[in-house]
Structure formats: C-alpha cells, structure tokens
Amino acid sequence: MRPSISAIIITKNEELMLANCLEALQWCSEIIVVDSDSEDQTVGIAERAGAKVIASQTHSFSEKRNIGKEAASSEWVFYIDADERVTPRLAKEILVQTETSTANALVFHRQNMMYGKVFQFGGWQSEFITRVFRLSALEKWQGDIHESPVFTGESVQLHSSLVHLTHRNTVDGLLKSASWTPIEARLLYESSVAPVSFMTLLRKGSMEFFRRAVLKKGYQDGLEGLIEALVQAINRILVYIQVWELQQKPSLAEKYQRVELEINNQWKSVKPEDLSPVLAVEKKELKKDEEVT
C-alpha cells in the first residue's frame, strides 16, 4: 500500500500562484493550506481545490510550518510554497522513496527562476532543501525567517529539482522583502547589533552585491544576475535601515507623536475668529442674528 503524503503550503495573498501549485499536488493524500490573513481569493481557491485551510496570525515562518505539521494526518509531510512547482519526475521520485526508503527525510535541488531566467550562478544554482519528512520523525521547525527542520534519522538526496518561480517582477520582489526584512531587523536588534551608521548601510549593501555578483559569479547570468545581486544588496540595506529605526531613542513613533501633540496643543489656544478677520465678522453677525431671533 502506498504511504500517504500531506502537502503543506504557507500562503498570504497568493491568488496568482496557488492554483497551479495545487494542480501539481493532486498525487498527495491531502493538502493543507496555512493562510496568514489573505485579502485576495487565496482561501477560496484553496477550498475549491479541496484543501484544508487553517488561519494563522503568527509572523514566524517556523510556527506556520509547525501548525501545518500538527494538522497533518498522513505518514509523510511535504512542505511547498505557492510559487514552487513539482514536476512529474520529482513527484514520482518522492513517491518511490516514501514507498521504499528507510530514510526519514528527502533532500532535493531547488531550481530558481528569477526575472524570467533560470539562474546558474550567484549561489542560486546550488540550493538544496529538505522538505519531505516522515511525520513521526519530524520534531519541529525552528527559526523565525530562515527556518530549519529538526528531525531524527537519515536523509536521502533526490535527483530531480523543485522549480521555484520567484522574483517574477520588481513589485513581487518588493512585497516579499516587505514581509521578511522587518523580522530579520528585529532579530538583529534583539541581538544587540552595533549602532547602524551610513557606513554600515554602504558596507552591508556593497558586500552583498560583491558576494553575489563577483564571488559567486552572478554576472555570468547576464543582466538578470546583476539585477538580482543588486536586489539582494538593497534587501541588506533595508534590513539595516530598519535596525537603525529600532535603535532610535526616542523612537520614530514617539517623535511623530510629539509633533502631533504640539500641533494639537497649539489649536487648543486658538479660536476660529483669530485666524481671519472675515471669520470674526461673520461670527459677530451670526451672534446678532441669534439675539434678534
């Protein structure tokens, strides 16, 4: 008898990507969608496909994955994102391994397509991920952003790749950055990182670009590779700008609140007629009319 497999997907506003992801998971025994307050048609798409939808408000990616684990009822669990695609070849290899292998986890290559191009350099070409587990061997996921699984037993590496259709355009990339950079900034701030200066921002950004574009040869992916290296550099800068924000004393929110309070206090000592002679005359005439009536 073929072992059962639960596919677990974490979503937030994934109406454009979810349907095709679900279509490529029909070989799974059940599909669980852990949704974070999507405001589009994500939940409806998942429900119409027969998926079990669980609402989650947590910002921790590991907690979301753990929520999916607790809801799974199969012997194996397969974690996949809405912008990832399973090929028939990979599905077959997963099924064969779950039927015959004594390993408790499956590792496979992730093929990254960004800005319309499959990347062969920049460090993206050698990304291997562990996403399939025997449920009884998976203890938990840990880490708020770059989460990692904790499991017992051995893992086996597959030959097929999972296709990752990410950074489909600039806005898509910015939305992703907006979701994870505040979390990373908070973690850095809580680790008592040194005060951020302009040189910190310049150094972090330039180092990341140099690492991706030059050391990892991202330039060999052409303009797309250089753009992606630049985007990663911008992401590093965004993280440290947000660390700087958190380091401000008083906080940025308090600074704006002080200005709001100051303006409100100014208005308390001002009457409308003090602003304009016309208003003063109109108010006097209105008062006379009221006395006559």
C-alpha positions as CSV (number, residue, x, y, z in Angstrom):
1,M,0.0,0.0,0.0
2,R,1.3,3.5,-1.0
3,P,2.2,5.7,2.0
4,S,0.0,8.7,2.5
5,I,1.5,12.2,2.0
6,S,0.2,15.6,3.2
7,A,1.3,18.6,1.3
8,I,1.6,21.8,3.4
9,I,1.5,25.3,1.9
10,I,2.0,28.6,3.7
11,T,0.1,31.4,2.0
12,K,-0.6,35.1,2.1
13,N,-2.3,36.8,-0.9
14,E,-1.2,34.0,-3.4
15,E,-4.2,34.0,-5.7
16,L,-1.9,34.3,-8.8
17,M,0.3,31.4,-7.9
18,L,-1.7,29.0,-5.8
19,A,-4.0,27.3,-8.4
20,N,-1.1,25.9,-10.4
21,C,0.7,24.8,-7.3
22,L,-2.4,22.9,-6.1
23,E,-2.9,21.3,-9.6
24,A,0.6,19.8,-9.4
25,L,-0.2,18.2,-6.0
26,Q,-3.1,16.0,-6.9
27,W,-0.9,12.9,-6.2
28,C,-0.8,13.9,-2.5
29,S,-3.3,12.3,0.0
30,E,-4.3,15.7,1.4
31,I,-3.4,19.4,1.0
32,I,-3.2,21.7,4.0
33,V,-3.0,25.5,3.5
34,V,-1.8,27.6,6.4
35,D,-3.0,31.1,5.5
36,S,-2.0,34.4,7.0
37,D,-5.0,36.7,6.6
38,S,-5.0,36.8,2.8
39,E,-7.0,39.6,1.4
40,D,-7.5,38.2,-2.1
41,Q,-9.0,35.0,-3.4
42,T,-6.3,32.7,-1.9
43,V,-8.6,30.9,0.6
44,G,-11.4,30.4,-1.9
45,I,-9.0,28.9,-4.4
46,A,-7.7,26.5,-1.8
47,E,-11.1,25.5,-0.6
48,R,-12.4,24.9,-4.1
49,A,-9.4,22.6,-4.7
50,G,-10.4,20.6,-1.7
51,A,-7.6,21.8,0.6
52,K,-7.9,22.1,4.3
53,V,-7.4,25.8,5.2
54,I,-6.1,26.9,8.6
55,A,-5.9,30.5,9.5
56,S,-2.8,31.7,11.3
57,Q,-1.8,35.2,12.6
58,T,1.8,34.3,13.6
59,H,4.6,36.1,11.8
60,S,7.0,33.2,12.4
61,F,7.6,31.0,9.4
62,S,8.6,28.1,11.6
63,E,5.5,28.3,13.6
64,K,3.4,28.3,10.5
65,R,5.1,25.2,9.3
66,N,4.6,23.6,12.8
67,I,0.9,24.4,12.6
68,G,0.7,22.5,9.3
69,K,2.6,19.6,10.8
70,E,0.1,19.4,13.7
71,A,-2.8,19.3,11.2
72,A,-1.4,16.6,9.0
73,S,-2.9,13.1,9.2
74,S,-0.5,11.3,6.7
75,E,2.6,9.2,7.2
76,W,4.7,11.8,5.3
77,V,4.6,15.6,5.0
78,F,5.7,17.6,2.0
79,Y,6.3,21.4,2.5
80,I,6.0,23.5,-0.6
81,D,5.5,27.2,-1.2
82,A,2.8,28.6,-3.6
83,D,5.5,29.8,-6.0
84,E,7.1,26.4,-6.2
85,R,6.2,23.7,-8.7
86,V,6.5,19.9,-8.6
87,T,7.3,18.2,-11.9
88,P,6.0,14.7,-12.6
89,R,9.6,13.4,-12.4
90,L,10.0,14.9,-8.9
91,A,6.6,13.6,-7.7
92,K,7.5,10.1,-9.0
93,E,10.8,10.1,-7.2
94,I,9.2,11.3,-3.9
95,L,6.6,8.5,-4.1
96,V,9.3,5.9,-4.9
97,Q,11.4,7.0,-1.9
98,T,8.5,7.1,0.5
99,E,7.5,3.6,-0.6
100,T,11.0,2.0,-0.4
101,S,13.5,4.1,1.5
102,T,14.3,3.8,5.2
103,A,15.3,7.4,5.3
104,N,13.2,9.9,7.3
105,A,13.7,12.9,5.1
106,L,14.2,13.7,1.4
107,V,16.5,16.4,0.1
108,F,16.3,17.9,-3.4
109,H,17.7,20.7,-5.5
110,R,15.6,23.9,-6.0
111,Q,15.9,25.4,-9.4
112,N,15.5,29.2,-9.1
113,M,13.9,31.2,-11.9
114,M,14.1,35.0,-11.3
115,Y,13.3,37.8,-13.7
116,G,12.3,35.2,-16.3
117,K,15.6,33.3,-16.2
118,V,16.8,30.1,-14.6
119,F,19.9,31.1,-12.6
120,Q,23.1,29.1,-13.0
121,F,25.3,31.3,-10.8
122,G,25.2,33.8,-7.9
123,G,24.9,30.9,-5.4
124,W,21.3,30.2,-6.6
125,Q,22.4,27.2,-8.6
126,S,23.5,25.1,-5.6
127,E,20.4,25.4,-3.4
128,F,19.3,22.1,-1.8
129,I,16.4,22.0,0.5
130,T,14.9,19.4,2.9
131,R,11.1,19.4,2.5
132,V,9.7,15.9,2.8
133,F,9.7,14.1,6.1
134,R,8.3,11.0,7.8
135,L,5.8,12.7,10.1
136,S,6.9,10.6,13.1
137,A,10.5,11.7,12.6
138,L,9.8,15.4,12.3
139,E,10.1,17.1,15.7
140,K,9.6,20.7,14.7
141,W,10.7,23.7,12.6
142,Q,12.8,26.4,14.2
143,G,13.9,29.9,13.3
144,D,11.7,32.9,12.5
145,I,12.9,33.6,8.9
146,H,15.4,31.1,7.6
147,E,13.6,28.3,9.3
148,S,15.1,24.8,9.5
149,P,13.7,21.4,10.4
150,V,14.6,19.3,13.4
151,F,14.2,15.6,12.7
152,T,15.6,12.2,13.6
153,G,17.1,9.7,11.3
154,E,18.9,10.0,8.0
155,S,18.0,11.8,4.8
156,V,18.4,10.9,1.1
157,Q,19.1,13.2,-1.8
158,L,16.9,13.0,-4.9
159,H,18.0,13.6,-8.5
160,S,15.0,15.8,-9.6
161,S,14.6,19.5,-8.9
162,L,11.8,21.6,-7.4
163,V,11.1,24.6,-9.6
164,H,11.0,28.0,-7.9
165,L,9.2,30.8,-9.8
166,T,10.2,33.7,-7.7
167,H,11.0,37.5,-8.2
168,R,8.6,37.5,-11.2
169,N,8.8,41.2,-11.3
170,T,10.1,44.1,-9.2
171,V,6.9,44.6,-7.3
172,D,6.7,40.9,-6.4
173,G,10.2,41.1,-5.0
174,L,9.5,44.2,-3.0
175,L,6.4,42.6,-1.5
176,K,8.5,39.7,-0.4
177,S,11.1,42.0,1.1
178,A,8.4,43.9,3.0
179,S,7.3,40.7,4.6
180,W,10.6,39.3,5.9
181,T,13.0,42.3,6.3
182,P,11.2,43.6,9.4
183,I,11.5,40.2,11.1
184,E,15.2,39.9,10.4
185,A,15.8,43.5,11.5
186,R,14.0,42.8,14.8
187,L,16.2,39.7,15.4
188,L,19.4,41.7,14.7
189,Y,18.2,44.5,17.0
190,E,17.5,42.0,19.8
191,S,21.0,40.5,19.4
192,S,22.4,44.0,20.4
193,V,24.0,44.7,17.0
194,A,26.3,47.7,16.9
195,P,24.7,51.1,16.2
196,V,23.9,51.5,12.5
197,S,25.6,54.3,10.6
198,F,25.6,55.4,7.0
199,M,28.8,53.5,6.5
200,T,27.1,50.4,7.9
201,L,24.5,50.6,5.2
202,L,27.0,51.3,2.5
203,R,29.2,48.4,3.6
204,K,26.4,45.8,4.0
205,G,25.0,46.7,0.6
206,S,28.2,46.7,-1.3
207,M,29.5,43.5,0.4
208,E,26.3,41.6,-0.5
209,F,26.4,42.8,-4.1
210,F,30.1,41.8,-4.4
211,R,29.4,38.4,-2.9
212,R,26.5,37.6,-5.3
213,A,27.8,39.3,-8.5
214,V,31.5,38.7,-8.3
215,L,32.5,36.0,-5.8
216,K,29.5,33.7,-6.7
217,K,29.8,34.8,-10.4
218,G,26.3,36.2,-10.6
219,Y,27.4,38.4,-13.5
220,Q,27.5,35.2,-15.7
221,D,23.7,35.1,-15.5
222,G,23.8,38.3,-17.5
223,L,21.8,41.5,-16.7
224,E,19.3,39.4,-14.7
225,G,22.1,38.1,-12.5
226,L,23.4,41.6,-11.8
227,I,19.9,42.9,-11.1
228,E,19.2,40.1,-8.7
229,A,22.6,40.8,-7.0
230,L,21.6,44.4,-6.7
231,V,18.2,43.5,-5.3
232,Q,19.9,41.3,-2.6
233,A,22.1,44.3,-1.8
234,I,19.1,46.5,-1.4
235,N,17.5,44.0,0.9
236,R,20.5,44.0,3.1
237,I,20.3,47.8,3.3
238,L,16.6,47.7,4.0
239,V,17.2,45.3,6.9
240,Y,19.8,47.6,8.5
241,I,17.8,50.7,7.9
242,Q,15.0,49.0,10.0
243,V,17.6,48.1,12.6
244,W,18.5,51.8,12.7
245,E,14.9,52.7,13.2
246,L,14.6,50.3,16.1
247,Q,17.7,51.8,17.7
248,Q,16.3,55.3,17.8
249,K,15.7,56.9,21.2
250,P,13.1,58.3,21.4
251,S,11.6,56.0,18.8
252,L,10.4,57.3,15.4
253,A,6.8,56.8,16.6
254,E,7.4,58.9,19.7
255,K,9.0,61.7,17.6
256,Y,5.9,61.9,15.3
257,Q,3.6,61.7,18.3
258,R,5.4,64.7,19.9
259,V,4.8,66.8,16.8
260,E,1.1,65.7,16.7
261,L,0.7,66.7,20.3
262,E,2.5,70.0,19.8
263,I,0.1,70.9,17.0
264,N,-2.9,69.8,18.9
265,N,-1.9,72.0,21.9
266,Q,-1.5,75.0,19.6
267,W,-5.0,74.6,18.3
268,K,-6.4,74.5,21.9
269,S,-5.4,78.1,22.4
270,V,-6.7,79.4,19.0
271,K,-10.3,80.4,18.2
272,P,-11.5,80.2,14.6
273,E,-12.1,84.0,14.6
274,D,-8.4,84.5,15.5
275,L,-7.4,83.1,12.1
276,S,-9.3,85.5,9.9
277,P,-11.0,89.0,10.2
278,V,-13.7,87.7,7.9
279,L,-14.5,84.8,10.3
280,A,-14.6,87.3,13.2
281,V,-17.1,89.5,11.4
282,E,-19.2,86.5,10.4
283,K,-19.3,85.2,13.9
284,K,-20.4,88.7,15.3
285,E,-23.2,88.9,12.7
286,L,-24.3,85.4,13.5
287,K,-24.4,86.3,17.2
288,K,-26.6,89.4,16.4
289,D,-29.0,87.3,14.4
290,E,-29.3,84.8,17.2
291,E,-30.1,87.7,19.7
292,V,-32.7,89.1,17.4
293,T,-34.5,85.8,17.0
